[in-house]
Amino acid sequence: MTDAAGILQRSMERNRLGHAYLLSGQDLAALEGFARNLAKTLNCLQPPLGGDDCCDDCASCRKVDAGNHADIMAIRPESKLRQIRIAQITRRNNSPPRVLHDLVYTTATEGQWKVAILTAVDRLNKDAANAFLKTLEEPPERTLFLLLTTEPERLLDTIRSRCLRLNCAGDGSTPLSPDEEAWLEEFAELAGSSPLDVPGRYRLLGTLLARLAEVKKAVEMELGESSPLEQHDEIPPELRDQWEAELNAAVEAEYRHRRAAYLVALQGWLRDIWLLNAGVAEDLALFPKLTQAARSVADRISPRDAAANLAIMEQTQRTLHTTVQETLILEVGMLKLKL
């Protein structure tokens, strides 16, 4: 995240910090740490010489780390449907003790800046997104919004257009879940065994589609069981329609999030192939256990093809955010890969 940090440091030095930043990357935990460090820097009571970092030791820094600084607020998906609801943005009967508007429309009490950190901001439901958009349109002075996401394409265009976007890609070393790791090992073994003809490409596609079908089924079961639709027998038709729409949206959002994790893992392995093809040392590989398979592919493709694979995966992930059928997008992507 060095580039993103440098941009923000220069903005602070020139007193030209924007009011909203969209921070995108592969690891939400890393993005949260980055945002928290910026919040500490803006309100540090004992900043190091130059003022472009925090001391990590003053009362303000300790409060930010503990999550109890009065002028710093973190908002995450909290509902059972894993959405950010309007009740977290503006006061409602079912709101948590503190909502975003409590921070935004009151005077700072402890720091120089009020900072709102919205984690997985792509999970804003429709009502919450519209309410948040109104806040972005007329931001109070010395109030900073940090929007964190692994899927920036899923945000409303009107929200994205009001933010300065920073790519905090990191090193791509987000740990895989056991299921993701098992699938990637299966994929790498198939891809590395021998040059793949068309039937071989479809076998690779089959492993991905089968795993994604399991992911979709698991998401539907998990969120369906927690939906209010399963907790009430008699539901007015209008409310039932609303809950069904919310459930469908939540299932789609969670599925896309988990699907992206598999594709990011595959892109990481293709990165290893690209590095090995370029003669880079094996100890820089993201997936050391899969180096043998990566080496097999790297030894039989050209540098141009190795680089093209990364571009193909990026294009595949972008196209998945369109209305084109998922299976067709993945099929085209698998057939284009140089393996």
C-alpha positions as CSV (number, residue, x, y, z in Angstrom):
1,M,0.0,0.0,0.0
2,T,3.1,2.2,-0.3
3,D,1.7,4.2,-3.3
4,A,-1.6,4.9,-1.6
5,A,0.1,6.0,1.6
6,G,2.4,8.3,-0.3
7,I,-0.5,10.0,-2.1
8,L,-2.3,10.6,1.2
9,Q,0.9,11.8,2.9
10,R,1.5,14.4,0.2
11,S,-2.2,15.5,0.4
12,M,-1.8,16.0,4.2
13,E,1.4,17.9,3.7
14,R,-0.3,20.3,1.3
15,N,-3.4,20.5,3.4
16,R,-5.4,19.2,0.5
17,L,-6.9,16.1,1.9
18,G,-10.1,15.0,0.1
19,H,-13.4,14.4,1.9
20,A,-13.9,10.8,0.7
21,Y,-11.6,8.1,-0.4
22,L,-12.5,4.7,-1.9
23,L,-9.8,2.3,-0.8
24,S,-9.9,-1.0,-2.8
25,G,-7.8,-4.1,-2.3
26,Q,-7.9,-7.9,-1.8
27,D,-7.8,-7.9,2.0
28,L,-10.4,-6.1,4.0
29,A,-8.4,-6.6,7.2
30,A,-5.4,-4.9,5.6
31,L,-7.6,-2.0,4.4
32,E,-9.0,-1.6,7.9
33,G,-5.5,-1.4,9.3
34,F,-4.5,1.2,6.7
35,A,-7.7,3.3,7.4
36,R,-7.2,3.1,11.1
37,N,-3.6,4.3,10.8
38,L,-4.7,7.3,8.8
39,A,-7.4,8.1,11.4
40,K,-4.6,8.0,14.1
41,T,-2.3,10.2,12.0
42,L,-5.0,12.9,11.5
43,N,-5.7,13.1,15.3
44,C,-2.4,12.2,16.8
45,L,-1.5,14.3,19.8
46,Q,2.3,13.7,19.5
47,P,3.0,13.3,15.8
48,P,6.6,12.6,14.8
49,L,8.6,15.3,13.0
50,G,6.9,16.1,9.7
51,G,3.4,15.2,11.0
52,D,2.8,12.6,8.3
53,D,2.5,9.6,10.6
54,C,1.2,8.8,14.1
55,C,3.1,8.1,17.3
56,D,1.0,5.0,18.2
57,D,1.3,5.9,21.9
58,C,-0.7,9.0,22.8
59,A,-4.2,8.9,24.3
60,S,-5.8,9.6,20.9
61,C,-3.9,6.8,19.1
62,R,-4.6,4.3,21.8
63,K,-8.3,5.2,21.7
64,V,-8.4,4.6,17.9
65,D,-6.8,1.2,18.3
66,A,-9.3,0.3,21.1
67,G,-12.2,1.4,19.0
68,N,-13.5,4.0,21.5
69,H,-12.4,7.3,20.0
70,A,-15.4,9.7,20.0
71,D,-14.5,11.2,16.6
72,I,-13.7,7.9,14.8
73,M,-16.5,5.5,13.7
74,A,-16.3,2.1,12.1
75,I,-19.3,0.8,10.2
76,R,-19.5,-2.9,9.0
77,P,-22.2,-5.2,7.7
78,E,-24.0,-6.2,10.9
79,S,-27.4,-7.6,9.9
80,K,-27.9,-11.4,9.6
81,L,-28.1,-10.7,5.8
82,R,-24.6,-9.2,5.9
83,Q,-25.7,-5.8,4.7
84,I,-25.1,-2.3,5.9
85,R,-28.6,-1.1,6.7
86,I,-30.1,2.4,6.6
87,A,-30.5,2.1,10.4
88,Q,-26.7,2.2,10.6
89,I,-26.5,5.4,8.6
90,T,-29.4,7.5,10.0
91,R,-31.4,7.1,13.2
92,R,-34.3,4.6,13.1
93,N,-36.2,2.7,15.7
94,N,-34.0,-0.4,15.2
95,S,-30.7,1.6,15.0
96,P,-27.6,0.6,17.0
97,P,-26.5,3.0,19.8
98,R,-24.5,5.1,17.4
99,V,-25.2,5.8,13.7
100,L,-23.2,7.6,11.0
101,H,-25.2,10.8,11.2
102,D,-24.4,11.0,14.9
103,L,-20.7,11.4,14.0
104,V,-21.2,13.5,10.9
105,Y,-23.6,16.1,12.1
106,T,-22.1,16.8,15.6
107,T,-19.0,18.8,16.5
108,A,-15.7,16.9,17.0
109,T,-15.1,16.4,20.7
110,E,-11.6,14.9,20.9
111,G,-9.8,15.3,17.6
112,Q,-9.2,17.6,14.8
113,W,-10.9,15.3,12.3
114,K,-14.0,13.2,12.3
115,V,-13.3,9.9,10.4
116,A,-15.9,7.4,9.3
117,I,-14.6,4.0,8.1
118,L,-17.1,2.0,6.2
119,T,-15.8,-1.6,5.8
120,A,-17.2,-3.7,2.9
121,V,-19.0,-0.6,1.7
122,D,-20.2,-2.6,-1.3
123,R,-22.7,-4.2,1.1
124,L,-24.7,-1.0,1.5
125,N,-28.3,-2.0,0.7
126,K,-30.3,0.3,-1.5
127,D,-31.8,2.5,1.2
128,A,-28.5,2.8,3.0
129,A,-26.7,3.7,-0.2
130,N,-29.1,6.5,-1.0
131,A,-28.9,7.9,2.5
132,F,-25.2,7.8,2.5
133,L,-25.0,9.4,-0.9
134,K,-26.9,12.5,0.5
135,T,-24.2,12.7,3.2
136,L,-21.4,12.6,0.6
137,E,-23.1,15.3,-1.5
138,E,-22.8,17.8,1.3
139,P,-19.9,16.8,3.5
140,P,-19.2,18.7,6.7
141,E,-15.8,20.3,7.1
142,R,-12.9,18.3,8.5
143,T,-14.9,15.1,8.1
144,L,-13.3,12.2,6.2
145,F,-15.0,9.2,4.8
146,L,-12.9,6.1,4.1
147,L,-14.8,3.5,2.0
148,L,-13.2,0.1,2.0
149,T,-14.0,-2.6,-0.5
150,T,-12.7,-5.6,-2.3
151,E,-15.4,-5.1,-5.0
152,P,-15.5,-1.4,-6.0
153,E,-17.4,-2.2,-9.2
154,R,-20.5,-3.1,-7.1
155,L,-20.8,0.4,-5.6
156,L,-23.3,2.9,-7.1
157,D,-21.6,5.0,-9.8
158,T,-22.9,8.1,-7.9
159,I,-21.0,7.1,-4.8
160,R,-17.8,6.2,-6.7
161,S,-17.8,9.5,-8.5
162,R,-17.8,11.4,-5.3
163,C,-14.7,9.6,-3.9
164,L,-11.0,9.7,-4.8
165,R,-10.1,6.1,-5.5
166,L,-6.9,4.5,-4.2
167,N,-5.8,1.0,-5.1
168,C,-4.3,-0.6,-2.0
169,A,-3.4,-3.9,-3.7
170,G,-0.9,-5.1,-1.1
171,D,1.2,-8.2,-2.0
172,G,-1.8,-10.4,-2.8
173,S,-0.9,-12.8,0.1
174,T,-4.3,-13.0,1.7
175,P,-4.6,-16.5,3.3
176,L,-6.8,-18.9,1.6
177,S,-9.6,-20.8,3.2
178,P,-9.3,-24.6,3.3
179,D,-11.9,-24.9,0.5
180,E,-10.1,-22.3,-1.6
181,E,-6.7,-23.9,-1.1
182,A,-8.1,-27.4,-1.9
183,W,-9.6,-26.2,-5.1
184,L,-6.5,-24.3,-6.2
185,E,-4.4,-27.4,-5.6
186,E,-6.7,-29.4,-7.8
187,F,-6.7,-26.8,-10.5
188,A,-2.9,-26.4,-10.4
189,E,-2.4,-30.2,-10.6
190,L,-4.6,-30.5,-13.6
191,A,-3.1,-27.4,-15.3
192,G,0.5,-28.4,-14.6
193,S,0.3,-32.1,-15.6
194,S,0.6,-31.5,-19.4
195,P,-0.3,-29.0,-22.1
196,L,-4.1,-28.7,-22.2
197,D,-6.2,-29.4,-25.2
198,V,-9.8,-28.1,-25.4
199,P,-11.3,-31.0,-23.4
200,G,-8.6,-30.3,-20.7
201,R,-9.6,-26.7,-20.6
202,Y,-13.2,-27.8,-20.0
203,R,-12.1,-30.1,-17.2
204,L,-10.5,-27.0,-15.5
205,L,-13.7,-25.1,-16.1
206,G,-15.7,-27.9,-14.6
207,T,-13.7,-27.9,-11.3
208,L,-14.4,-24.2,-11.0
209,L,-18.1,-24.3,-11.8
210,A,-18.6,-27.3,-9.5
211,R,-16.9,-25.5,-6.6
212,L,-18.9,-22.3,-7.2
213,A,-22.1,-24.2,-7.3
214,E,-21.3,-25.6,-3.8
215,V,-20.4,-22.0,-2.7
216,K,-23.8,-20.7,-4.0
217,K,-25.7,-23.5,-2.2
218,A,-23.9,-22.9,1.1
219,V,-24.6,-19.1,0.9
220,E,-28.3,-19.7,0.2
221,M,-28.5,-22.1,3.1
222,E,-26.6,-19.9,5.6
223,L,-28.5,-16.7,4.8
224,G,-31.8,-18.4,4.2
225,E,-31.7,-19.8,7.7
226,S,-31.1,-16.4,9.3
227,S,-33.7,-14.6,7.2
228,P,-36.8,-13.3,9.0
229,L,-38.7,-15.3,6.4
230,E,-37.8,-18.4,8.3
231,Q,-38.7,-16.9,11.7
232,H,-42.3,-15.8,11.1
233,D,-45.3,-17.9,9.9
234,E,-47.7,-15.1,8.9
235,I,-46.1,-12.3,6.9
236,P,-48.0,-9.5,5.1
237,P,-47.5,-9.8,1.4
238,E,-45.8,-6.4,1.1
239,L,-43.3,-7.2,3.9
240,R,-42.7,-10.7,2.4
241,D,-41.8,-9.2,-0.9
242,Q,-39.4,-6.8,0.8
243,W,-37.7,-9.5,2.8
244,E,-37.4,-11.8,-0.2
245,A,-35.8,-9.0,-2.2
246,E,-33.4,-8.3,0.7
247,L,-32.5,-12.0,1.0
248,N,-31.9,-12.3,-2.8
249,A,-29.7,-9.2,-2.8
250,A,-27.7,-10.5,0.3
251,V,-27.2,-13.9,-1.3
252,E,-25.9,-12.4,-4.5
253,A,-23.6,-10.0,-2.7
254,E,-22.1,-12.8,-0.5
255,Y,-21.8,-15.2,-3.4
256,R,-20.0,-12.6,-5.5
257,H,-17.6,-11.9,-2.6
258,R,-16.8,-15.6,-2.1
259,R,-16.5,-16.2,-5.9
260,A,-14.0,-13.3,-6.1
261,A,-11.9,-15.0,-3.5
262,Y,-11.4,-18.1,-5.8
263,L,-10.6,-16.0,-8.8
264,V,-8.1,-13.9,-6.8
265,A,-6.5,-17.1,-5.7
266,L,-6.2,-18.3,-9.3
267,Q,-4.8,-14.9,-10.3
268,G,-2.2,-15.3,-7.6
269,W,-1.1,-18.6,-8.9
270,L,-0.9,-17.2,-12.5
271,R,1.3,-14.4,-11.0
272,D,3.6,-17.1,-9.7
273,I,3.8,-18.6,-13.2
274,W,4.6,-15.2,-14.6
275,L,7.4,-14.6,-12.1
276,L,8.9,-18.0,-12.7
277,N,8.7,-17.5,-16.4
278,A,10.7,-14.3,-16.0
279,G,13.4,-16.0,-14.0
280,V,12.4,-14.6,-10.6
281,A,13.4,-16.6,-7.5
282,E,10.9,-19.2,-6.3
283,D,10.9,-17.8,-2.7
284,L,8.8,-14.9,-4.0
285,A,5.9,-17.3,-4.9
286,L,2.6,-16.7,-3.2
287,F,1.9,-20.5,-3.2
288,P,5.1,-22.4,-2.5
289,K,3.3,-25.7,-2.4
290,L,2.2,-25.2,-5.9
291,T,5.5,-24.2,-7.3
292,Q,6.1,-27.4,-9.2
293,A,2.9,-27.1,-11.1
294,A,3.6,-23.4,-11.7
295,R,7.1,-24.3,-13.0
296,S,5.7,-26.8,-15.4
297,V,3.4,-24.2,-17.0
298,A,6.0,-21.5,-16.9
299,D,8.5,-23.6,-18.8
300,R,6.2,-24.2,-21.7
301,I,4.7,-20.7,-22.3
302,S,6.2,-17.5,-23.5
303,P,6.7,-14.4,-21.4
304,R,4.0,-12.6,-23.4
305,D,1.5,-15.4,-22.7
306,A,2.4,-15.4,-19.0
307,A,1.6,-11.7,-18.8
308,A,-1.5,-12.2,-20.9
309,N,-2.9,-14.7,-18.4
310,L,-3.0,-12.0,-15.7
311,A,-4.8,-9.6,-18.1
312,I,-7.3,-12.3,-19.0
313,M,-8.1,-12.9,-15.3
314,E,-8.5,-9.1,-14.7
315,Q,-10.9,-8.9,-17.7
316,T,-12.8,-11.9,-16.5
317,Q,-13.4,-10.4,-13.1
318,R,-14.5,-7.1,-14.6
319,T,-16.9,-8.8,-16.9
320,L,-18.5,-10.7,-14.1
321,H,-19.9,-7.4,-12.8
322,T,-21.9,-7.0,-16.0
323,T,-25.2,-8.7,-17.1
324,V,-23.4,-11.4,-19.2
325,Q,-24.1,-14.9,-18.0
326,E,-21.5,-16.1,-15.4
327,T,-20.9,-19.5,-17.0
328,L,-20.2,-18.0,-20.4
329,I,-17.7,-15.5,-18.9
330,L,-15.8,-18.2,-17.0
331,E,-15.8,-20.4,-20.1
332,V,-14.3,-17.7,-22.3
333,G,-11.7,-16.9,-19.6
334,M,-10.6,-20.6,-19.2
335,L,-10.3,-21.1,-22.9
336,K,-8.2,-18.0,-23.4
337,L,-5.7,-18.9,-20.7
338,K,-2.3,-19.9,-22.0
339,L,-1.5,-23.1,-20.1
